[in-house]
C-alpha cells in the first residue's frame, strides 16, 4: 500500500495536526475531537513515520496516542526521535505520555500499584494554560486505562495534576511546549476532555481552517482535475456515504456521472422509489434502476446460513453491477464512498502498511475485476463530516440523518430461510416501528433501529380466533461508530403501543419482543 493510501492528502494545504498511533482502540476519537474544532488531522502508525513522511506531512503540532504495549518491554513502540527536535507542540496521551518520558530521559515503572482503570479524579498542582477551564470544582473526572505509570519525570517537566494511581497524571515542559497526560481526554468518560484539546490547538496556533464548505470546493476541483472529460459510474445504495459521494461528484462533472441502483428485493418499504426518485427526479442525476429482485431471491431460496447469504448477495451484486456498468460507454472511473476510518483500518498497527486488516472496497472487488480507476471523494472524512457535507450539498435531512442499513439488506434481518412472504411481513412491521420512533421524536437519539422477523411461529388469540403467526424482534441501539452499542431504553408505554400497532396493522405477526442485548456480547444486526 502506498503512503498516500495510508493517509490521504487534502487538495489544498491545511494546517495539519499529526496523530502518531501506538495502537489505541480510541485513536479515532482523538481525530474526531480535533475535526470538531475545524482542525485538519491525520493518523499515522508510529512505524510508518520517517524523515521523508514527516517532511511531507509538515505538521503544526503532534499528538502521541495511547496504546496496549508497555514502554518497559524491550522493543516496544517509540516515536521518531526527530519529532522531539522539530520545535513543535506535542501532547502525549497515556502510552504517549510514557513514550515521551522514556525517550526524553524520565522513567516509567510497571508492577503492583501502577495500574489504574476506569473513572478517576485528577487534582491540580499548579496553573497551566493547557488546563484553562478545568478544575472549576476543585478536581476533574477522567478516564484511566494504564498498567504502568511515570515514576521519574524527564528533565524540564513539572507535575501539574495527580490522581490516586498516577502521581504524574498531568505533566508539562512549558518552555518546549511539551504536554503529557496519563488519562484519555478523548473519551466521553472524561467530561471536560474536549476543552483540553481545544486549549492544545489554541496554544499550537491553529486557526481552524478545516470546514465542510471549504472541503466541498476543494473536492469539486480535485474531481474535475482527476476525471477530466471521462465518465464515472457509482454504485448508489441510498445510504449516506454513497448518496453524498454521488451528489458531490455530480456537482463536479454533471452528466459524466451515471449511478447504478441495484434493487435486490431486500430493501425496506418504498425504499427503491424514494432513492431513485430523489436522485433522478429531484437532483437530475442519471440513475439506472437495476430491478433484479427475481435473480437475488431465486438464488437465496432455501438458504438459511447467514454467511452463505452474504456471499450469495455479494457475488450477485458484483455480477449485476458489472453487467450494467458494461453498458456505459467510455466509463473509466468507479466512485466509492470510502471514508477515513476505512483508510485507517486498512493499515495494520502491528504489521505496518503492507498488512491489510480488512478490505474496504464498497463493491467488493470491482476495481480489480473491471479495471476502473477509483474516485473516492470522501476518503478524508469521518461519518459526521460526511453528514455535514451532505447538508452543504443540499441533500434532504431525512437522507442525511438516516440510520445505517446493511449491504445484504433485509436478508440478515430474516434469520433462517428467506421467503417473499416473510420479507413482505418484515417490511410492513419495520415501517410501523420506524414510524413510531419518528412520531415520538426519538429517531435522532437512536443510532440504528430495525425489526427482525424470527424463524418461529407462535400461538395467539385475535378476536375469537386462534392464530399461528410469526414473532418479530425490535432492535434499537445507541452508539458512536457501531463498534460498541447499548440498547435504547424505550419506555414500557412506547413498547406496548408499538407492539399493539404492529400486531393490528401487520397481518402475519402475533407476537413482538424487544432485544435488550448490548454489543458486545451481541452484534447490532441479528446475522
MARMARSE-509243 format. One record per residue (C-alpha): x, y, z. Coordinates in steps of 0.02 Angstrom, whole numbers, padded with zeros to 5 digits, always signed. Example, Ala and Ser with C-alpha at 12.3 -4.5 7.8 and 13.67 -1.06 7.14 Angstrom:
<atoms>
+00615-00225+00390;+00684-00053+00357;
</atoms>
This chain:
<atoms>
+00000+00000+00000;+00067+00171-00043;+00087+00307+00085;-00049+00409+00001;-00169+00265+00029;-00125+00265+00213;-00160+00449+00241;-00247+00548+00104;-00178+00720+00071;-00303+00863+00052;-00305+00952-00115;-00257+01117-00034;-00129+01128+00107;-00210+01144+00278;-00134+01170+00448;-00106+00988+00496;-00101+00904+00664;-00011+00736+00661;-00079+00596+00772;+00051+00460+00800;-00044+00298+00827;+00026+00172+00950;-00122+00054+00931;-00254+00127+01047;-00433+00072+01016;-00489+00253+01034;-00363+00344+00923;-00501+00388+00800;-00592+00478+00940;-00443+00596+00956;-00458+00639+00772;-00645+00667+00786;-00620+00785+00933;-00497+00886+00828;-00605+00888+00672;-00747+00957+00778;-00630+01104+00813;-00607+01131+00624;-00429+01065+00636;-00366+00951+00497;-00276+00799+00568;-00203+00638+00505;-00173+00472+00594;-00010+00383+00554;+00051+00220+00634;+00214+00254+00726;+00314+00134+00618;+00267+00220+00453;+00343+00386+00504;+00510+00429+00426;+00603+00591+00398;+00527+00594+00224;+00347+00571+00282;+00368+00698+00421;+00427+00825+00292;+00279+00782+00180;+00153+00798+00321;+00234+00958+00388;+00133+00955+00549;+00099+01110+00651;+00081+01003+00810;+00085+00821+00863;-00019+00708+00975;+00050+00540+01033;-00093+00416+01059;-00119+00282+01189;-00076+00101+01156;-00084-00076+01227;+00103-00106+01248;+00219-00067+01393;+00365+00051+01367;+00460-00056+01492;+00461-00201+01367;+00613-00212+01256;+00566-00174+01076;+00403-00084+01122;+00344+00058+01007;+00430+00226+01007;+00404+00394+00923;+00531+00452+00796;+00667+00545+00893;+00659+00681+00759;+00486+00731+00820;+00558+00800+00981;+00684+00904+00885;+00561+00991+00769;+00511+01128+00890;+00327+01077+00883;+00197+01074+01021;+00172+00891+01072;+00036+00812+01179;+00062+00635+01243;-00088+00533+01299;-00073+00380+01413;+00056+00270+01322;+00104+00429+01229;+00149+00511+01394;+00254+00361+01443;+00343+00363+01275;+00386+00547+01299;+00455+00517+01473;+00556+00366+01418;+00631+00447+01263;+00666+00614+01346;+00756+00547+01499;+00621+00503+01625;+00571+00333+01693;+00414+00226+01684;+00381+00079+01801;+00263-00069+01797;+00206-00191+01929;+00095-00190+02081;+00018-00022+02121;+00049+00055+01950;-00116+00011+01867;-00271+00120+01860;-00425+00076+01758;-00591+00166+01741;-00654+00327+01818;-00531+00428+01919;-00514+00606+01984;-00369+00721+01948;-00324+00864+02065;-00221+01016+02009;-00048+01055+02073;-00014+01221+01983;-00086+01326+01843;-00056+01276+01661;-00126+01357+01502;-00171+01183+01437;-00292+01167+01583;-00388+01329+01560;-00571+01294+01603;-00525+01143+01709;-00540+01117+01897;-00683+01239+01921;-00745+01124+02059;-00575+01078+02127;-00550+00915+02031;-00591+00838+01862;-00662+00668+01820;-00555+00575+01693;-00544+00401+01618;-00387+00300+01657;-00330+00141+01571;-00147+00106+01611;-00045-00035+01685;+00116+00067+01701;+00146+00242+01766;+00279+00376+01762;+00399+00362+01909;+00527+00497+01865;+00494+00649+01756;+00605+00689+01608;+00716+00843+01630;+00619+01005+01604;+00449+00930+01651;+00347+00976+01804;+00191+00898+01876;+00026+00993+01856;-00102+00862+01910;-00110+00699+02008;-00232+00555+02034;-00229+00415+02163;-00146+00295+02040;-00046+00419+01938;+00069+00538+02034;+00111+00622+01868;-00062+00623+01789;-00029+00791+01704;+00147+00847+01663;+00224+00978+01550;+00384+01057+01491;+00310+01229+01458;+00469+01300+01379;+00466+01168+01241;+00275+01160+01230;+00277+00975+01277;+00122+00916+01372;+00077+00742+01434;-00072+00665+01522;-00095+00489+01588;-00284+00485+01556;-00388+00484+01397;-00468+00655+01365;-00547+00595+01201;-00675+00476+01281;-00842+00536+01348;-00796+00469+01520;-00681+00622+01532;-00822+00751+01526;-00711+00904+01505;-00588+00821+01387;-00642+00921+01234;-00587+01081+01322;-00413+01010+01345;-00398+00977+01157;-00469+01149+01121;-00335+01227+01231;-00198+01125+01149;-00241+01176+00971;-00257+01357+01028;-00085+01350+01109;-00017+01271+00950;-00084+01417+00848;-00214+01330+00740;-00337+01447+00655;-00469+01313+00617;-00464+01311+00426;-00547+01140+00402;-00732+01162+00360;-00852+01066+00250;-00889+01220+00148;-00705+01235+00102;-00690+01047+00079;-00834+01049-00045;-00745+01175-00156;-00580+01081-00145;-00660+00912-00182;-00753+00977-00334;-00591+01047-00406;-00498+00886-00369;-00632+00776-00451;-00632+00884-00608;-00443+00875-00616;-00441+00686-00593;-00583+00639-00710;-00566+00767-00849;-00693+00729-00986;-00708+00542-00944;-00860+00455-00869;-00887+00393-00693;-01003+00256-00629;-01061+00248-00449;-01147+00108-00353;-01288+00202-00268;-01361+00114-00117;-01460+00259-00045;-01352+00259+00112;-01271+00418+00174;-01097+00383+00105;-01144+00336-00073;-01277+00473-00080;-01157+00611-00029;-01021+00544-00144;-01142+00542-00291;-01206+00718-00256;-01029+00787-00240;-00966+00704-00399;-01121+00761-00494;-01088+00940-00439;-00912+00922-00510;-00944+00835-00677;-01132+00835-00708;-01195+00708-00835;-01025+00623-00846;-01087+00527-00693;-01204+00377-00702;-01268+00294-00544;-01323+00113-00535;-01452+00070-00403;-01467-00119-00382;-01639-00170-00317;-01612-00345-00249;-01783-00367-00169;-01711-00349+00006;-01747-00165+00031;-01862-00079+00155;-02038-00023+00113;-02040+00100-00034;-01851+00123-00022;-01813+00098-00207;-01942+00227-00260;-01877+00352-00132;-01694+00335-00180;-01718+00331-00368;-01848+00469-00360;-01739+00586-00260;-01583+00566-00366;-01665+00551-00536;-01813+00669-00520;-01758+00798-00392;-01569+00803-00418;-01567+00764-00604;-01438+00626-00592;-01428+00487-00720;-01485+00333-00623;-01503+00156-00687;-01633+00064-00583;-01574-00117-00596;-01727-00219-00547;-01651-00387-00506;-01767-00449-00370;-01803-00615-00453;-01619-00654-00478;-01570-00621-00296;-01722-00701-00214;-01709-00852-00330;-01528-00883-00280;-01570-00861-00095;-01714-00985-00098;-01689-01121+00032;-01532-01038+00105;-01529-01010+00293;-01344-00997+00339;-01305-00812+00367;-01129-00816+00294;-01191-00906+00139;-01324-00772+00118;-01193-00636+00125;-01082-00722-00003;-01225-00751-00124;-01284-00571-00112;-01107-00501-00126;-01066-00607-00278;-01228-00567-00367;-01208-00382-00331;-01039-00381-00417;-01107-00476-00567;-01259-00363-00585;-01162-00202-00562;-01035-00257-00692;-01174-00302-00815;-01247-00127-00808;-01079-00041-00799;-01027-00126-00962;-01172-00037-01047;-01097+00134-01007;-00980+00181-01149;-00820+00271-01100;-00830+00239-00914;-00654+00243-00842;-00687+00281-00659;-00779+00195-00517;-00844+00304-00375;-00844+00237-00197;-00896+00309-00030;-00736+00259+00060;-00717+00355+00224;-00562+00397+00326;-00595+00261+00457;-00591+00136+00312;-00421+00204+00260;-00354+00198+00438;-00415+00020+00467;-00334-00039+00305;-00164-00015+00388;-00108-00140+00518;-00037-00068+00678;+00070-00221+00711;+00122-00267+00535;+00147-00099+00451;+00067-00025+00298;+00086-00183+00193;-00032-00284+00302;-00218-00258+00273;-00337-00279+00419;-00492-00280+00309;-00542-00233+00133;-00647-00078+00111;-00694-00082-00073;-00877-00043-00053;-00925-00150-00201;-00817-00300-00160;-00675-00321-00283;-00745-00220-00428;-00592-00109-00455;-00480-00259-00494;-00613-00352-00594;-00668-00206-00700;-00503-00116-00724;-00576+00052-00673;-00485+00191-00582;-00556+00243-00414;-00637+00408-00369;-00653+00420-00180;-00701+00598-00136;-00743+00560+00047;-00586+00467+00097;-00526+00609+00209;-00689+00620+00307;-00769+00543+00459;-00954+00496+00458;-01012+00653+00547;-00914+00758+00422;-00997+00665+00278;-01166+00712+00351;-01110+00894+00365;-01050+00891+00184;-01217+00818+00131;-01305+00966+00210;-01185+01083+00117;-01238+00996-00044;-01423+01017-00006;-01470+00835+00021;-01633+00816+00119;-01612+00797+00306;-01708+00632+00308;-01572+00560+00196;-01426+00639+00288;-01483+00578+00458;-01545+00405+00411;-01490+00255+00512;-01362+00135+00438;-01433-00003+00327;-01330-00161+00294;-01272-00207+00119;-01363-00376+00123;-01521-00281+00169;-01666-00373+00249;-01582-00540+00218;-01490-00528+00384;-01646-00469+00474;-01735-00628+00421;-01647-00769+00516;-01675-00937+00435;-01742-00962+00261;-01791-00808+00162;-01961-00806+00076;-02057-00670-00012;-02197-00688+00117;-02079-00659+00264;-01996-00511+00177;-02164-00428+00145;-02216-00452+00327;-02047-00386+00386;-02056-00229+00276;-02226-00182+00346;-02177-00215+00528;-02015-00117+00509;-02109+00029+00431;-02230+00036+00578;-02086+00028+00703;-01988+00169+00621;-02148+00271+00606;-02175+00251+00792;-01997+00307+00830;-02017+00462+00722;-02188+00505+00795;-02115+00500+00970;-01967+00611+00917;-01838+00477+00955;-01761+00444+00784;-01611+00559+00803;-01572+00492+00977;-01551+00316+00908;-01401+00259+00806;-01492+00115+00722;-01664+00036+00738;-01747-00105+00643;-01864-00253+00654;-01813-00435+00629;-01935-00575+00587;-01897-00732+00685;-01895-00909+00612;-02032-00967+00732;-02221-00963+00736;-02316-00937+00897;-02496-00965+00951;-02602-00811+00979;-02781-00757+01001;-02856-00619+00895;-03040-00587+00920;-03123-00756+00946;-02998-00848+00836;-02834-00937+00859;-02682-00876+00762;-02519-00962+00723;-02407-00825+00655;-02229-00758+00659;-02144-00671+00804;-02038-00517+00774;-01900-00434+00874;-01873-00247+00885;-01695-00183+00897;-01634-00006+00936;-01460+00044+00992;-01359+00197+01037;-01180+00204+00975;-01043+00320+00914;-00970+00215+00774;-01052+00045+00784;-00901-00038+00865;-00993-00046+01032;-01177-00015+01066;-01306-00010+01204;-01490-00047+01182;-01603+00106+01183;-01708+00118+01344;-01882+00137+01272;-02021+00161+01397;-02142+00017+01426;-02279+00130+01361;-02188+00153+01195;-02154-00033+01177;-02333-00079+01218;-02403+00047+01096;-02284-00010+00959;-02321-00194+00985;-02507-00159+00976;-02488-00063+00812;-02381-00199+00731;-02498-00340+00779;-02652-00241+00725;-02579-00173+00562;-02466-00313+00500;-02551-00475+00455;-02436-00622+00493;-02364-00564+00661;-02446-00602+00827;-02301-00578+00949;-02175-00437+00974;-02015-00441+01078;-01881-00309+01115;-01696-00355+01104;-01600-00282+01254;-01430-00357+01210;-01282-00238+01205;-01132-00253+01089;-01030-00344+01146;-01080-00482+01180;-01208-00472+01040;-01195-00389+00871;-01308-00249+00815;-01383-00348+00671;-01456-00521+00701;-01348-00608+00571;
</atoms>
